[in-house]
């Protein structure tokens, strides 16, 4: 899977995703740390990436856009350390990866 990590996501999570065989990039790696939310969402959509964020604004932006993509994973955790985020993301991927892949292939076809 392809991921785009927003600024609240640790680079350690991006490294962990890469170790799991995923294509993951962080906004900081591309000097986009100050990009507006709508541009970040458009980038994730254009590149076919799942956006990882802790920012609730992305859920709102996606809802008002009437777009079906990109998929967005919003973390709302009391402990935001990368180990905790990685554990939760592993759970989400195990539960939702097939749905996310199916959704993407259905929309492309």
C-alpha positions as protocol buffer text, in pm:
chain_id: "A"
residue {
  index: 1
  type: UNK
  ca { x: 0 y: 0 z: 0 }
}
residue {
  index: 2
  type: UNK
  ca { x: 100 y: 362 z: -49 }
}
residue {
  index: 3
  type: UNK
  ca { x: 96 y: 607 z: 243 }
}
residue {
  index: 4
  type: UNK
  ca { x: 148 y: 980 z: 294 }
}
residue {
  index: 5
  type: UNK
  ca { x: 227 y: 1081 z: 651 }
}
residue {
  index: 6
  type: UNK
  ca { x: 116 y: 1423 z: 772 }
}
residue {
  index: 7
  type: UNK
  ca { x: 328 y: 1628 z: 1011 }
}
residue {
  index: 8
  type: UNK
  ca { x: 182 y: 1481 z: 1332 }
}
residue {
  index: 9
  type: UNK
  ca { x: 298 y: 1133 z: 1230 }
}
residue {
  index: 10
  type: UNK
  ca { x: 648 y: 1034 z: 1334 }
}
residue {
  index: 11
  type: UNK
  ca { x: 912 y: 951 z: 1076 }
}
residue {
  index: 12
  type: UNK
  ca { x: 954 y: 628 z: 1277 }
}
residue {
  index: 13
  type: UNK
  ca { x: 607 y: 525 z: 1163 }
}
residue {
  index: 14
  type: UNK
  ca { x: 709 y: 589 z: 802 }
}
residue {
  index: 15
  type: UNK
  ca { x: 1021 y: 376 z: 856 }
}
residue {
  index: 16
  type: UNK
  ca { x: 808 y: 102 z: 1014 }
}
residue {
  index: 17
  type: UNK
  ca { x: 570 y: 103 z: 717 }
}
residue {
  index: 18
  type: UNK
  ca { x: 865 y: 71 z: 479 }
}
residue {
  index: 19
  type: UNK
  ca { x: 996 y: -224 z: 680 }
}
residue {
  index: 20
  type: UNK
  ca { x: 652 y: -385 z: 633 }
}
residue {
  index: 21
  type: UNK
  ca { x: 695 y: -349 z: 255 }
}
residue {
  index: 22
  type: UNK
  ca { x: 474 y: -44 z: 203 }
}
residue {
  index: 23
  type: UNK
  ca { x: 554 y: 264 z: -4 }
}
residue {
  index: 24
  type: UNK
  ca { x: 545 y: 542 z: 254 }
}
residue {
  index: 25
  type: UNK
  ca { x: 657 y: 904 z: 242 }
}
residue {
  index: 26
  type: UNK
  ca { x: 648 y: 1184 z: 494 }
}
residue {
  index: 27
  type: UNK
  ca { x: 560 y: 1542 z: 404 }
}
residue {
  index: 28
  type: UNK
  ca { x: 882 y: 1654 z: 572 }
}
residue {
  index: 29
  type: UNK
  ca { x: 1089 y: 1441 z: 331 }
}
residue {
  index: 30
  type: UNK
  ca { x: 942 y: 1637 z: 42 }
}
residue {
  index: 31
  type: UNK
  ca { x: 973 y: 1980 z: 207 }
}
residue {
  index: 32
  type: UNK
  ca { x: 593 y: 2006 z: 225 }
}
residue {
  index: 33
  type: UNK
  ca { x: 564 y: 2055 z: 601 }
}
residue {
  index: 34
  type: UNK
  ca { x: 388 y: 2390 z: 551 }
}
residue {
  index: 35
  type: UNK
  ca { x: 155 y: 2279 z: 271 }
}
residue {
  index: 36
  type: UNK
  ca { x: -213 y: 2366 z: 323 }
}
residue {
  index: 37
  type: UNK
  ca { x: -445 y: 2079 z: 411 }
}
residue {
  index: 38
  type: UNK
  ca { x: -631 y: 2090 z: 80 }
}
residue {
  index: 39
  type: UNK
  ca { x: -301 y: 2051 z: -111 }
}
residue {
  index: 40
  type: UNK
  ca { x: -199 y: 1759 z: 109 }
}
residue {
  index: 41
  type: UNK
  ca { x: -532 y: 1588 z: 43 }
}
residue {
  index: 42
  type: UNK
  ca { x: -496 y: 1651 z: -331 }
}
residue {
  index: 43
  type: UNK
  ca { x: -142 y: 1509 z: -326 }
}
residue {
  index: 44
  type: UNK
  ca { x: -257 y: 1192 z: -150 }
}
residue {
  index: 45
  type: UNK
  ca { x: -542 y: 1157 z: -401 }
}
residue {
  index: 46
  type: UNK
  ca { x: -319 y: 1216 z: -706 }
}
residue {
  index: 47
  type: UNK
  ca { x: -56 y: 969 z: -585 }
}
residue {
  index: 48
  type: UNK
  ca { x: -304 y: 703 z: -470 }
}
residue {
  index: 49
  type: UNK
  ca { x: -184 y: 724 z: -110 }
}
residue {
  index: 50
  type: UNK
  ca { x: -364 y: 667 z: 218 }
}
residue {
  index: 51
  type: UNK
  ca { x: -320 y: 981 z: 426 }
}
residue {
  index: 52
  type: UNK
  ca { x: -209 y: 924 z: 786 }
}
residue {
  index: 53
  type: UNK
  ca { x: -284 y: 1214 z: 1019 }
}
residue {
  index: 54
  type: UNK
  ca { x: -382 y: 1326 z: 1365 }
}
residue {
  index: 55
  type: UNK
  ca { x: -558 y: 1631 z: 1224 }
}
residue {
  index: 56
  type: UNK
  ca { x: -939 y: 1613 z: 1230 }
}
residue {
  index: 57
  type: UNK
  ca { x: -961 y: 1874 z: 953 }
}
residue {
  index: 58
  type: UNK
  ca { x: -891 y: 1609 z: 690 }
}
residue {
  index: 59
  type: UNK
  ca { x: -1208 y: 1419 z: 770 }
}
residue {
  index: 60
  type: UNK
  ca { x: -1407 y: 1737 z: 723 }
}
residue {
  index: 61
  type: UNK
  ca { x: -1226 y: 1831 z: 400 }
}
residue {
  index: 62
  type: UNK
  ca { x: -1285 y: 1486 z: 255 }
}
residue {
  index: 63
  type: UNK
  ca { x: -1652 y: 1493 z: 352 }
}
residue {
  index: 64
  type: UNK
  ca { x: -1724 y: 1832 z: 196 }
}
residue {
  index: 65
  type: UNK
  ca { x: -1527 y: 1748 z: -120 }
}
residue {
  index: 66
  type: UNK
  ca { x: -1770 y: 1469 z: -215 }
}
residue {
  index: 67
  type: UNK
  ca { x: -1463 y: 1271 z: -330 }
}
residue {
  index: 68
  type: UNK
  ca { x: -1424 y: 903 z: -251 }
}
residue {
  index: 69
  type: UNK
  ca { x: -1045 y: 919 z: -229 }
}
residue {
  index: 70
  type: UNK
  ca { x: -801 y: 940 z: -71 }
}
residue {
  index: 71
  type: UNK
  ca { x: -854 y: 709 z: 220 }
}
residue {
  index: 72
  type: UNK
  ca { x: -765 y: 886 z: 543 }
}
residue {
  index: 73
  type: UNK
  ca { x: -661 y: 730 z: 872 }
}
residue {
  index: 74
  type: UNK
  ca { x: -709 y: 978 z: 1155 }
}
residue {
  index: 75
  type: UNK
  ca { x: -542 y: 884 z: 1483 }
}
residue {
  index: 76
  type: UNK
  ca { x: -704 y: 1007 z: 1804 }
}
residue {
  index: 77
  type: UNK
  ca { x: -483 y: 859 z: 2073 }
}
residue {
  index: 78
  type: UNK
  ca { x: -404 y: 968 z: 2426 }
}
residue {
  index: 79
  type: UNK
  ca { x: -49 y: 836 z: 2373 }
}
residue {
  index: 80
  type: UNK
  ca { x: 92 y: 947 z: 2038 }
}
residue {
  index: 81
  type: UNK
  ca { x: 434 y: 779 z: 2063 }
}
residue {
  index: 82
  type: UNK
  ca { x: 532 y: 606 z: 1740 }
}
residue {
  index: 83
  type: UNK
  ca { x: 521 y: 261 z: 1900 }
}
residue {
  index: 84
  type: UNK
  ca { x: 156 y: 313 z: 1995 }
}
residue {
  index: 85
  type: UNK
  ca { x: 69 y: 461 z: 1655 }
}
residue {
  index: 86
  type: UNK
  ca { x: 240 y: 167 z: 1482 }
}
residue {
  index: 87
  type: UNK
  ca { x: 48 y: -85 z: 1693 }
}
residue {
  index: 88
  type: UNK
  ca { x: -283 y: 83 z: 1616 }
}
residue {
  index: 89
  type: UNK
  ca { x: -197 y: 115 z: 1248 }
}
residue {
  index: 90
  type: UNK
  ca { x: -110 y: -255 z: 1233 }
}
residue {
  index: 91
  type: UNK
  ca { x: -456 y: -330 z: 1377 }
}
residue {
  index: 92
  type: UNK
  ca { x: -626 y: -97 z: 1128 }
}
residue {
  index: 93
  type: UNK
  ca { x: -437 y: -248 z: 835 }
}
residue {
  index: 94
  type: UNK
  ca { x: -523 y: -601 z: 943 }
}
residue {
  index: 95
  type: UNK
  ca { x: -892 y: -508 z: 967 }
}
residue {
  index: 96
  type: UNK
  ca { x: -924 y: -276 z: 668 }
}
residue {
  index: 97
  type: UNK
  ca { x: -651 y: -348 z: 412 }
}
residue {
  index: 98
  type: UNK
  ca { x: -873 y: -566 z: 196 }
}
residue {
  index: 99
  type: UNK
  ca { x: -1148 y: -302 z: 195 }
}
residue {
  index: 100
  type: UNK
  ca { x: -902 y: -25 z: 106 }
}
residue {
  index: 101
  type: UNK
  ca { x: -747 y: -229 z: -177 }
}
residue {
  index: 102
  type: UNK
  ca { x: -1089 y: -331 z: -308 }
}
residue {
  index: 103
  type: UNK
  ca { x: -1213 y: 26 z: -298 }
}
residue {
  index: 104
  type: UNK
  ca { x: -913 y: 148 z: -495 }
}
residue {
  index: 105
  type: UNK
  ca { x: -938 y: -122 z: -763 }
}
residue {
  index: 106
  type: UNK
  ca { x: -1315 y: -72 z: -793 }
}
residue {
  index: 107
  type: UNK
  ca { x: -1274 y: 303 z: -844 }
}
residue {
  index: 108
  type: UNK
  ca { x: -996 y: 257 z: -1100 }
}
residue {
  index: 109
  type: UNK
  ca { x: -1190 y: 0 z: -1301 }
}
